[in-house]
Amino acid sequence: MAIYLGNLSVNQIEERLNIILTDMERDNLSKMRESNASNIPDGKWHCFDIPFMIMCGSKETAIIIRDILAPYSSEMACKIQIGF
């Protein structure tokens, strides 16, 4: 059985990755954030601290998150997983 812990905000993700998103990216991600990890609907995401992972409600949402974060990949202080 896998155990996932945490409910990171967009600001906490930025701090952990050591990146600075644009205001528009931060706003878009904040609007898509789901605080309830047990039911993540399509168009929403939840970020776990352990393991450091963004779980998305659908593949399409995962692609949106990937497209926002990908340009920062060379600046990231650590790895993050994106799943759906």
Beta strands, then each sheet from edge to edge (+ up, - down):
strand 1: 45-48
strand 2: 53-56
strand 3: 81-83
sheet 1: 1+ 2- 3-
end
